Amino acid sequence: MFQTEEFKPGGRWTGRGCARALLAALVAAPLIALPALAQSPAPAPPAAANSALGSRAGQAMLTLGAQFSSDRKPIRSGLVWRVLVETADGTPPRIVARSGDAEPVFALEPGVYLLHAAYGFASGTKRVTLGPQGLNERISISAGALSLAGSIGETPIPAAQLTFSVFVPLQGNSEGRLVVSNAKAGELIRLPEGTYHIVSTYGDSNAIQRADVRVEAGKVTQATLHHRAALVTLKLVAGPGGEAFAGTAFSVLTPGGDVIREAIGAFPQVILAEGDYVLIARQEGQVFSRDFKVEAGRDRDIEVIAR
């Protein structure tokens, strides 16, 4: 189930689609590291000090801002700005200023600069000429956001038990390129406008659901993936309802013999997708087994009788 609503910025972003020279300057910094700059922006170099500190003689003021390309509404938070200059010797552009403010103001020497605004996994870039009179520049970013959740029927799955991966599909491959891994339920993931393939994992075994989702510029897409799975508690007992033996080694297999999960303990808990399974319990050199079935939403104990 998907729905869209007005986009409310505030999260992690990185760049994409920059000019070749700009990409060369940024290639050393991993995409996922960019959001940290928004939280703890590095101090600007003396030559690019914020206007609040005053400008030196011969410097001009560069005022920046970003807006959504869909409706031209200003982006109020979550931006990471970089200002770069090209070098005469052909080496990659050099960063001379950076900021995590929504609308930073820099005092710079007049000249030509490359502007890069990162907003989560979307970005905008522009080459500008700063004259002695100063410049007020706006960059448009084609971006939206994704908020993910999971459920069993109508019952929401606790966020701590869910993880999501987001992929950009390529021709013939729905999981063509990984964009986000280990995203949490309810987290706002800012992305360039487009279609994405979502993989939702409930627990840490085989309870997995997939969906394709369209992210629209300037909007939040809310997606809930419906799992068909249940939580089972594994036990080795002397008789039905008896006390579980400690230190038991369990293996959960498919009917074909593929191992789904292994665990050790008196009563380990495992989240499994709906289906048929074989449970093997090993205790002090003895092996016991039973077949069982998992039904979506029905959490229960699975007992192996030691006999």
Contacts in CASP RR format, 6 or more apart in sequence:
PFRMAT RR
TARGET T0000
AUTHOR 0000-0000-0000
METHOD contacts of the structure
MODEL  1
MFQTEEFKPGGRWTGRGCARALLAALVAAPLIALPALAQSPAPAPPAAAN
SALGSRAGQAMLTLGAQFSSDRKPIRSGLVWRVLVETADGTPPRIVARSG
DAEPVFALEPGVYLLHAAYGFASGTKRVTLGPQGLNERISISAGALSLAG
SIGETPIPAAQLTFSVFVPLQGNSEGRLVVSNAKAGELIRLPEGTYHIVS
TYGDSNAIQRADVRVEAGKVTQATLHHRAALVTLKLVAGPGGEAFAGTAF
SVLTPGGDVIREAIGAFPQVILAEGDYVLIARQEGQVFSRDFKVEAGRDR
DIEVIAR
1 223 0 8 1.000
1 224 0 8 1.000
2 213 0 8 1.000
2 214 0 8 1.000
2 221 0 8 1.000
2 222 0 8 1.000
2 223 0 8 1.000
3 221 0 8 1.000
3 222 0 8 1.000
4 216 0 8 1.000
4 219 0 8 1.000
4 220 0 8 1.000
4 221 0 8 1.000
4 222 0 8 1.000
5 219 0 8 1.000
5 220 0 8 1.000
5 222 0 8 1.000
6 218 0 8 1.000
6 219 0 8 1.000
6 220 0 8 1.000
7 68 0 8 1.000
7 144 0 8 1.000
7 145 0 8 1.000
7 218 0 8 1.000
7 219 0 8 1.000
7 220 0 8 1.000
8 220 0 8 1.000
9 75 0 8 1.000
9 76 0 8 1.000
9 77 0 8 1.000
9 78 0 8 1.000
9 119 0 8 1.000
9 145 0 8 1.000
9 190 0 8 1.000
10 76 0 8 1.000
10 77 0 8 1.000
10 78 0 8 1.000
10 188 0 8 1.000
10 190 0 8 1.000
11 35 0 8 1.000
11 38 0 8 1.000
11 77 0 8 1.000
11 78 0 8 1.000
11 120 0 8 1.000
11 188 0 8 1.000
11 190 0 8 1.000
12 32 0 8 1.000
12 34 0 8 1.000
12 35 0 8 1.000
12 38 0 8 1.000
12 78 0 8 1.000
12 120 0 8 1.000
12 121 0 8 1.000
12 189 0 8 1.000
12 190 0 8 1.000
13 34 0 8 1.000
13 35 0 8 1.000
13 38 0 8 1.000
13 78 0 8 1.000
13 79 0 8 1.000
13 80 0 8 1.000
13 118 0 8 1.000
13 119 0 8 1.000
13 120 0 8 1.000
13 121 0 8 1.000
13 122 0 8 1.000
13 123 0 8 1.000
13 143 0 8 1.000
13 190 0 8 1.000
14 31 0 8 1.000
14 32 0 8 1.000
14 34 0 8 1.000
14 35 0 8 1.000
14 118 0 8 1.000
14 120 0 8 1.000
14 121 0 8 1.000
14 122 0 8 1.000
14 123 0 8 1.000
15 26 0 8 1.000
15 31 0 8 1.000
15 34 0 8 1.000
15 116 0 8 1.000
15 118 0 8 1.000
15 119 0 8 1.000
15 120 0 8 1.000
15 121 0 8 1.000
15 122 0 8 1.000
15 123 0 8 1.000
15 124 0 8 1.000
16 121 0 8 1.000
16 122 0 8 1.000
16 123 0 8 1.000
16 192 0 8 1.000
17 23 0 8 1.000
17 123 0 8 1.000
17 124 0 8 1.000
17 125 0 8 1.000
18 26 0 8 1.000
18 116 0 8 1.000
18 123 0 8 1.000
18 124 0 8 1.000
18 125 0 8 1.000
19 114 0 8 1.000
19 125 0 8 1.000
19 127 0 8 1.000
21 86 0 8 1.000
21 92 0 8 1.000
21 93 0 8 1.000
21 114 0 8 1.000
22 84 0 8 1.000
22 93 0 8 1.000
22 114 0 8 1.000
22 116 0 8 1.000
22 125 0 8 1.000
24 92 0 8 1.000
24 93 0 8 1.000
25 84 0 8 1.000
25 92 0 8 1.000
25 93 0 8 1.000
25 94 0 8 1.000
25 95 0 8 1.000
25 114 0 8 1.000
26 82 0 8 1.000
26 116 0 8 1.000
31 121 0 8 1.000
34 80 0 8 1.000
34 118 0 8 1.000
34 120 0 8 1.000
35 80 0 8 1.000
35 120 0 8 1.000
37 80 0 8 1.000
37 98 0 8 1.000
37 100 0 8 1.000
38 78 0 8 1.000
38 79 0 8 1.000
38 80 0 8 1.000
38 100 0 8 1.000
41 80 0 8 1.000
41 98 0 8 1.000
41 99 0 8 1.000
41 100 0 8 1.000
41 101 0 8 1.000
42 98 0 8 1.000
44 50 0 8 1.000
44 97 0 8 1.000
44 98 0 8 1.000
44 99 0 8 1.000
44 106 0 8 1.000
45 96 0 8 1.000
45 97 0 8 1.000
47 96 0 8 1.000
47 108 0 8 1.000
47 109 0 8 1.000
48 83 0 8 1.000
48 96 0 8 1.000
48 97 0 8 1.000
48 106 0 8 1.000
48 107 0 8 1.000
48 108 0 8 1.000
49 55 0 8 1.000
49 106 0 8 1.000
49 107 0 8 1.000
50 99 0 8 1.000
50 104 0 8 1.000
50 105 0 8 1.000
50 106 0 8 1.000
50 107 0 8 1.000
51 61 0 8 1.000
51 105 0 8 1.000
51 106 0 8 1.000
51 107 0 8 1.000
52 105 0 8 1.000
53 107 0 8 1.000
54 107 0 8 1.000
55 61 0 8 1.000
55 107 0 8 1.000
56 107 0 8 1.000
58 109 0 8 1.000
58 110 0 8 1.000
58 132 0 8 1.000
59 107 0 8 1.000
59 108 0 8 1.000
59 109 0 8 1.000
59 110 0 8 1.000
60 107 0 8 1.000
60 108 0 8 1.000
60 109 0 8 1.000
60 110 0 8 1.000
60 130 0 8 1.000
60 131 0 8 1.000
60 132 0 8 1.000
60 133 0 8 1.000
60 134 0 8 1.000
60 135 0 8 1.000
61 105 0 8 1.000
61 106 0 8 1.000
61 107 0 8 1.000
61 134 0 8 1.000
61 135 0 8 1.000
62 83 0 8 1.000
62 105 0 8 1.000
62 106 0 8 1.000
62 107 0 8 1.000
62 108 0 8 1.000
62 113 0 8 1.000
62 128 0 8 1.000
62 130 0 8 1.000
62 134 0 8 1.000
62 135 0 8 1.000
62 137 0 8 1.000
63 103 0 8 1.000
63 104 0 8 1.000
63 105 0 8 1.000
63 134 0 8 1.000
63 135 0 8 1.000
63 136 0 8 1.000
63 137 0 8 1.000
64 81 0 8 1.000
64 103 0 8 1.000
64 104 0 8 1.000
64 105 0 8 1.000
64 106 0 8 1.000
64 115 0 8 1.000
64 117 0 8 1.000
64 137 0 8 1.000
64 138 0 8 1.000
64 139 0 8 1.000
65 74 0 8 1.000
65 75 0 8 1.000
65 79 0 8 1.000
65 102 0 8 1.000
65 103 0 8 1.000
65 104 0 8 1.000
65 117 0 8 1.000
65 137 0 8 1.000
65 138 0 8 1.000
65 139 0 8 1.000
66 74 0 8 1.000
66 75 0 8 1.000
66 79 0 8 1.000
66 102 0 8 1.000
66 117 0 8 1.000
66 119 0 8 1.000
66 124 0 8 1.000
66 138 0 8 1.000
66 139 0 8 1.000
66 140 0 8 1.000
66 141 0 8 1.000
67 73 0 8 1.000
67 74 0 8 1.000
67 75 0 8 1.000
67 138 0 8 1.000
67 139 0 8 1.000
67 140 0 8 1.000
67 141 0 8 1.000
68 75 0 8 1.000
68 140 0 8 1.000
68 141 0 8 1.000
68 142 0 8 1.000
68 143 0 8 1.000
68 144 0 8 1.000
68 217 0 8 1.000
68 218 0 8 1.000
69 140 0 8 1.000
69 141 0 8 1.000
69 142 0 8 1.000
69 143 0 8 1.000
69 217 0 8 1.000
70 142 0 8 1.000
70 193 0 8 1.000
70 216 0 8 1.000
70 217 0 8 1.000
70 218 0 8 1.000
70 219 0 8 1.000
71 218 0 8 1.000
72 140 0 8 1.000
73 218 0 8 1.000
74 102 0 8 1.000
75 102 0 8 1.000
75 119 0 8 1.000
75 141 0 8 1.000
76 102 0 8 1.000
77 102 0 8 1.000
78 100 0 8 1.000
78 102 0 8 1.000
78 119 0 8 1.000
78 120 0 8 1.000
79 100 0 8 1.000
79 101 0 8 1.000
79 102 0 8 1.000
79 117 0 8 1.000
79 118 0 8 1.000
79 119 0 8 1.000
80 98 0 8 1.000
80 99 0 8 1.000
80 100 0 8 1.000
80 117 0 8 1.000
80 118 0 8 1.000
80 119 0 8 1.000
81 97 0 8 1.000
81 98 0 8 1.000
81 99 0 8 1.000
81 100 0 8 1.000
81 101 0 8 1.000
81 104 0 8 1.000
81 115 0 8 1.000
81 116 0 8 1.000
81 117 0 8 1.000
81 118 0 8 1.000
82 95 0 8 1.000
82 97 0 8 1.000
82 98 0 8 1.000
82 115 0 8 1.000
82 116 0 8 1.000
82 118 0 8 1.000
83 95 0 8 1.000
83 96 0 8 1.000
83 97 0 8 1.000
83 98 0 8 1.000
83 106 0 8 1.000
83 108 0 8 1.000
83 113 0 8 1.000
83 114 0 8 1.000
83 115 0 8 1.000
83 116 0 8 1.000
84 93 0 8 1.000
84 94 0 8 1.000
84 95 0 8 1.000
84 96 0 8 1.000
84 113 0 8 1.000
84 114 0 8 1.000
84 115 0 8 1.000
84 116 0 8 1.000
85 93 0 8 1.000
85 94 0 8 1.000
85 96 0 8 1.000
85 111 0 8 1.000
85 112 0 8 1.000
85 113 0 8 1.000
85 114 0 8 1.000
86 93 0 8 1.000
86 112 0 8 1.000
86 114 0 8 1.000
87 93 0 8 1.000
87 94 0 8 1.000
93 114 0 8 1.000
96 108 0 8 1.000
96 113 0 8 1.000
97 104 0 8 1.000
97 106 0 8 1.000
97 108 0 8 1.000
99 106 0 8 1.000
108 130 0 8 1.000
109 130 0 8 1.000
110 130 0 8 1.000
110 131 0 8 1.000
110 132 0 8 1.000
110 134 0 8 1.000
111 129 0 8 1.000
111 130 0 8 1.000
111 131 0 8 1.000
112 127 0 8 1.000
112 128 0 8 1.000
112 129 0 8 1.000
112 130 0 8 1.000
113 127 0 8 1.000
113 128 0 8 1.000
113 129 0 8 1.000
113 130 0 8 1.000
114 125 0 8 1.000
114 126 0 8 1.000
114 127 0 8 1.000
115 125 0 8 1.000
115 126 0 8 1.000
115 127 0 8 1.000
115 128 0 8 1.000
115 137 0 8 1.000
115 139 0 8 1.000
116 123 0 8 1.000
116 124 0 8 1.000
116 125 0 8 1.000
117 123 0 8 1.000
117 124 0 8 1.000
117 125 0 8 1.000
117 139 0 8 1.000
117 141 0 8 1.000
118 124 0 8 1.000
119 141 0 8 1.000
119 143 0 8 1.000
119 190 0 8 1.000
120 143 0 8 1.000
120 190 0 8 1.000
120 191 0 8 1.000
121 179 0 8 1.000
121 180 0 8 1.000
121 189 0 8 1.000
121 190 0 8 1.000
121 191 0 8 1.000
121 192 0 8 1.000
122 141 0 8 1.000
122 142 0 8 1.000
122 143 0 8 1.000
122 144 0 8 1.000
122 190 0 8 1.000
122 191 0 8 1.000
122 192 0 8 1.000
122 193 0 8 1.000
123 141 0 8 1.000
124 139 0 8 1.000
124 140 0 8 1.000
124 141 0 8 1.000
125 139 0 8 1.000
126 137 0 8 1.000
126 139 0 8 1.000
128 135 0 8 1.000
128 137 0 8 1.000
129 135 0 8 1.000
142 192 0 8 1.000
142 193 0 8 1.000
142 217 0 8 1.000
143 190 0 8 1.000
143 191 0 8 1.000
143 192 0 8 1.000
143 193 0 8 1.000
143 217 0 8 1.000
143 218 0 8 1.000
144 190 0 8 1.000
144 191 0 8 1.000
144 192 0 8 1.000
144 193 0 8 1.000
144 215 0 8 1.000
144 216 0 8 1.000
144 217 0 8 1.000
144 218 0 8 1.000
144 219 0 8 1.000
144 220 0 8 1.000
144 221 0 8 1.000
145 188 0 8 1.000
145 189 0 8 1.000
145 190 0 8 1.000
145 191 0 8 1.000
145 215 0 8 1.000
145 218 0 8 1.000
145 219 0 8 1.000
145 220 0 8 1.000
145 221 0 8 1.000
146 166 0 8 1.000
146 188 0 8 1.000
146 189 0 8 1.000
146 191 0 8 1.000
146 196 0 8 1.000
146 198 0 8 1.000
146 213 0 8 1.000
146 215 0 8 1.000
146 220 0 8 1.000
146 221 0 8 1.000
146 223 0 8 1.000
147 186 0 8 1.000
147 187 0 8 1.000
147 188 0 8 1.000
147 189 0 8 1.000
147 220 0 8 1.000
147 221 0 8 1.000
147 222 0 8 1.000
147 223 0 8 1.000
148 162 0 8 1.000
148 164 0 8 1.000
148 183 0 8 1.000
148 185 0 8 1.000
148 186 0 8 1.000
148 187 0 8 1.000
148 189 0 8 1.000
148 198 0 8 1.000
148 200 0 8 1.000
148 222 0 8 1.000
148 223 0 8 1.000
148 224 0 8 1.000
148 225 0 8 1.000
149 156 0 8 1.000
149 157 0 8 1.000
149 159 0 8 1.000
149 162 0 8 1.000
149 185 0 8 1.000
149 186 0 8 1.000
149 222 0 8 1.000
149 223 0 8 1.000
149 224 0 8 1.000
149 225 0 8 1.000
150 156 0 8 1.000
150 157 0 8 1.000
150 162 0 8 1.000
150 185 0 8 1.000
150 200 0 8 1.000
150 202 0 8 1.000
150 209 0 8 1.000
150 224 0 8 1.000
150 225 0 8 1.000
150 226 0 8 1.000
150 227 0 8 1.000
151 157 0 8 1.000
151 224 0 8 1.000
151 225 0 8 1.000
151 226 0 8 1.000
151 227 0 8 1.000
152 226 0 8 1.000
152 227 0 8 1.000
152 228 0 8 1.000
152 229 0 8 1.000
152 230 0 8 1.000
152 296 0 8 1.000
152 297 0 8 1.000
153 226 0 8 1.000
153 296 0 8 1.000
153 297 0 8 1.000
155 297 0 8 1.000
157 185 0 8 1.000
157 202 0 8 1.000
157 227 0 8 1.000
159 184 0 8 1.000
159 185 0 8 1.000
159 186 0 8 1.000
161 202 0 8 1.000
161 203 0 8 1.000
161 271 0 8 1.000
162 184 0 8 1.000
162 185 0 8 1.000
162 200 0 8 1.000
162 201 0 8 1.000
162 202 0 8 1.000
162 203 0 8 1.000
163 182 0 8 1.000
163 183 0 8 1.000
163 184 0 8 1.000
163 200 0 8 1.000
163 201 0 8 1.000
163 203 0 8 1.000
164 180 0 8 1.000
164 182 0 8 1.000
164 183 0 8 1.000
164 184 0 8 1.000
164 185 0 8 1.000
164 198 0 8 1.000
164 199 0 8 1.000
164 200 0 8 1.000
164 201 0 8 1.000
165 178 0 8 1.000
165 180 0 8 1.000
165 181 0 8 1.000
165 182 0 8 1.000
165 183 0 8 1.000
165 198 0 8 1.000
165 199 0 8 1.000
165 201 0 8 1.000
166 178 0 8 1.000
166 179 0 8 1.000
166 180 0 8 1.000
166 183 0 8 1.000
166 189 0 8 1.000
166 191 0 8 1.000
166 196 0 8 1.000
166 197 0 8 1.000
166 198 0 8 1.000
167 174 0 8 1.000
167 175 0 8 1.000
167 176 0 8 1.000
167 177 0 8 1.000
167 178 0 8 1.000
167 179 0 8 1.000
167 196 0 8 1.000
167 197 0 8 1.000
167 198 0 8 1.000
167 199 0 8 1.000
168 176 0 8 1.000
168 177 0 8 1.000
168 179 0 8 1.000
168 196 0 8 1.000
168 197 0 8 1.000
169 175 0 8 1.000
169 176 0 8 1.000
169 195 0 8 1.000
169 196 0 8 1.000
169 197 0 8 1.000
169 212 0 8 1.000
170 176 0 8 1.000
170 177 0 8 1.000
174 197 0 8 1.000
174 210 0 8 1.000
174 212 0 8 1.000
175 197 0 8 1.000
175 199 0 8 1.000
176 197 0 8 1.000
179 191 0 8 1.000
179 196 0 8 1.000
180 189 0 8 1.000
183 189 0 8 1.000
188 220 0 8 1.000
191 215 0 8 1.000
192 215 0 8 1.000
193 215 0 8 1.000
193 216 0 8 1.000
193 217 0 8 1.000
194 214 0 8 1.000
194 215 0 8 1.000
194 216 0 8 1.000
195 212 0 8 1.000
195 213 0 8 1.000
195 214 0 8 1.000
195 215 0 8 1.000
196 212 0 8 1.000
196 213 0 8 1.000
196 214 0 8 1.000
196 215 0 8 1.000
197 210 0 8 1.000
197 211 0 8 1.000
197 212 0 8 1.000
197 213 0 8 1.000
198 210 0 8 1.000
198 211 0 8 1.000
198 212 0 8 1.000
198 213 0 8 1.000
198 223 0 8 1.000
198 225 0 8 1.000
199 208 0 8 1.000
199 209 0 8 1.000
199 210 0 8 1.000
200 208 0 8 1.000
200 209 0 8 1.000
200 210 0 8 1.000
200 211 0 8 1.000
200 225 0 8 1.000
200 227 0 8 1.000
201 207 0 8 1.000
201 208 0 8 1.000
202 208 0 8 1.000
202 209 0 8 1.000
202 227 0 8 1.000
202 229 0 8 1.000
202 271 0 8 1.000
203 271 0 8 1.000
204 271 0 8 1.000
205 252 0 8 1.000
205 260 0 8 1.000
205 261 0 8 1.000
205 270 0 8 1.000
205 271 0 8 1.000
205 272 0 8 1.000
205 273 0 8 1.000
206 260 0 8 1.000
206 261 0 8 1.000
206 272 0 8 1.000
206 273 0 8 1.000
207 227 0 8 1.000
207 229 0 8 1.000
207 271 0 8 1.000
207 272 0 8 1.000
207 273 0 8 1.000
208 273 0 8 1.000
209 225 0 8 1.000
209 226 0 8 1.000
209 227 0 8 1.000
210 225 0 8 1.000
211 223 0 8 1.000
211 225 0 8 1.000
213 221 0 8 1.000
213 223 0 8 1.000
214 221 0 8 1.000
215 221 0 8 1.000
227 273 0 8 1.000
227 296 0 8 1.000
228 273 0 8 1.000
228 274 0 8 1.000
228 296 0 8 1.000
228 297 0 8 1.000
229 271 0 8 1.000
229 272 0 8 1.000
229 273 0 8 1.000
229 274 0 8 1.000
229 294 0 8 1.000
229 296 0 8 1.000
229 297 0 8 1.000
230 271 0 8 1.000
230 272 0 8 1.000
230 274 0 8 1.000
230 294 0 8 1.000
230 295 0 8 1.000
230 296 0 8 1.000
230 297 0 8 1.000
230 298 0 8 1.000
230 299 0 8 1.000
230 300 0 8 1.000
231 269 0 8 1.000
231 270 0 8 1.000
231 271 0 8 1.000
231 299 0 8 1.000
232 269 0 8 1.000
232 270 0 8 1.000
232 271 0 8 1.000
232 272 0 8 1.000
232 292 0 8 1.000
232 294 0 8 1.000
232 299 0 8 1.000
232 300 0 8 1.000
232 301 0 8 1.000
232 302 0 8 1.000
233 267 0 8 1.000
233 268 0 8 1.000
233 269 0 8 1.000
233 300 0 8 1.000
233 301 0 8 1.000
233 302 0 8 1.000
234 248 0 8 1.000
234 250 0 8 1.000
234 252 0 8 1.000
234 263 0 8 1.000
234 267 0 8 1.000
234 268 0 8 1.000
234 269 0 8 1.000
234 270 0 8 1.000
234 279 0 8 1.000
234 281 0 8 1.000
234 302 0 8 1.000
234 304 0 8 1.000
235 244 0 8 1.000
235 266 0 8 1.000
235 267 0 8 1.000
235 301 0 8 1.000
235 302 0 8 1.000
235 303 0 8 1.000
235 304 0 8 1.000
236 244 0 8 1.000
236 245 0 8 1.000
236 248 0 8 1.000
236 250 0 8 1.000
236 281 0 8 1.000
236 283 0 8 1.000
236 288 0 8 1.000
236 303 0 8 1.000
236 304 0 8 1.000
236 306 0 8 1.000
237 243 0 8 1.000
237 244 0 8 1.000
237 245 0 8 1.000
237 303 0 8 1.000
237 304 0 8 1.000
237 305 0 8 1.000
237 306 0 8 1.000
238 245 0 8 1.000
238 305 0 8 1.000
238 306 0 8 1.000
238 307 0 8 1.000
239 303 0 8 1.000
239 305 0 8 1.000
239 306 0 8 1.000
239 307 0 8 1.000
240 303 0 8 1.000
240 305 0 8 1.000
241 303 0 8 1.000
242 303 0 8 1.000
244 266 0 8 1.000
244 267 0 8 1.000
245 266 0 8 1.000
245 283 0 8 1.000
245 306 0 8 1.000
246 265 0 8 1.000
246 266 0 8 1.000
247 264 0 8 1.000
247 265 0 8 1.000
247 266 0 8 1.000
247 283 0 8 1.000
248 264 0 8 1.000
248 265 0 8 1.000
248 266 0 8 1.000
248 281 0 8 1.000
248 282 0 8 1.000
248 283 0 8 1.000
249 262 0 8 1.000
249 263 0 8 1.000
249 264 0 8 1.000
249 265 0 8 1.000
249 281 0 8 1.000
249 282 0 8 1.000
249 283 0 8 1.000
250 262 0 8 1.000
250 263 0 8 1.000
250 264 0 8 1.000
250 265 0 8 1.000
250 268 0 8 1.000
250 279 0 8 1.000
250 280 0 8 1.000
250 281 0 8 1.000
250 282 0 8 1.000
251 259 0 8 1.000
251 261 0 8 1.000
251 262 0 8 1.000
251 279 0 8 1.000
251 280 0 8 1.000
251 282 0 8 1.000
252 259 0 8 1.000
252 260 0 8 1.000
252 261 0 8 1.000
252 262 0 8 1.000
252 270 0 8 1.000
252 272 0 8 1.000
252 277 0 8 1.000
252 278 0 8 1.000
252 279 0 8 1.000
253 259 0 8 1.000
253 260 0 8 1.000
253 277 0 8 1.000
253 278 0 8 1.000
253 279 0 8 1.000
253 280 0 8 1.000
254 260 0 8 1.000
254 276 0 8 1.000
254 277 0 8 1.000
254 278 0 8 1.000
255 276 0 8 1.000
255 277 0 8 1.000
255 278 0 8 1.000
255 291 0 8 1.000
257 278 0 8 1.000
260 272 0 8 1.000
260 277 0 8 1.000
261 270 0 8 1.000
261 272 0 8 1.000
263 270 0 8 1.000
267 301 0 8 1.000
272 294 0 8 1.000
273 294 0 8 1.000
274 294 0 8 1.000
274 295 0 8 1.000
274 296 0 8 1.000
275 293 0 8 1.000
275 294 0 8 1.000
275 295 0 8 1.000
276 291 0 8 1.000
276 292 0 8 1.000
276 293 0 8 1.000
276 294 0 8 1.000
277 291 0 8 1.000
277 292 0 8 1.000
277 293 0 8 1.000
277 294 0 8 1.000
278 289 0 8 1.000
278 290 0 8 1.000
278 291 0 8 1.000
278 292 0 8 1.000
279 289 0 8 1.000
279 290 0 8 1.000
279 291 0 8 1.000
279 292 0 8 1.000
279 302 0 8 1.000
279 304 0 8 1.000
280 287 0 8 1.000
280 288 0 8 1.000
280 289 0 8 1.000
281 287 0 8 1.000
281 288 0 8 1.000
281 289 0 8 1.000
281 304 0 8 1.000
281 306 0 8 1.000
282 288 0 8 1.000
283 306 0 8 1.000
286 306 0 8 1.000
288 304 0 8 1.000
288 305 0 8 1.000
288 306 0 8 1.000
288 307 0 8 1.000
289 304 0 8 1.000
290 302 0 8 1.000
290 303 0 8 1.000
290 304 0 8 1.000
290 305 0 8 1.000
292 302 0 8 1.000
END
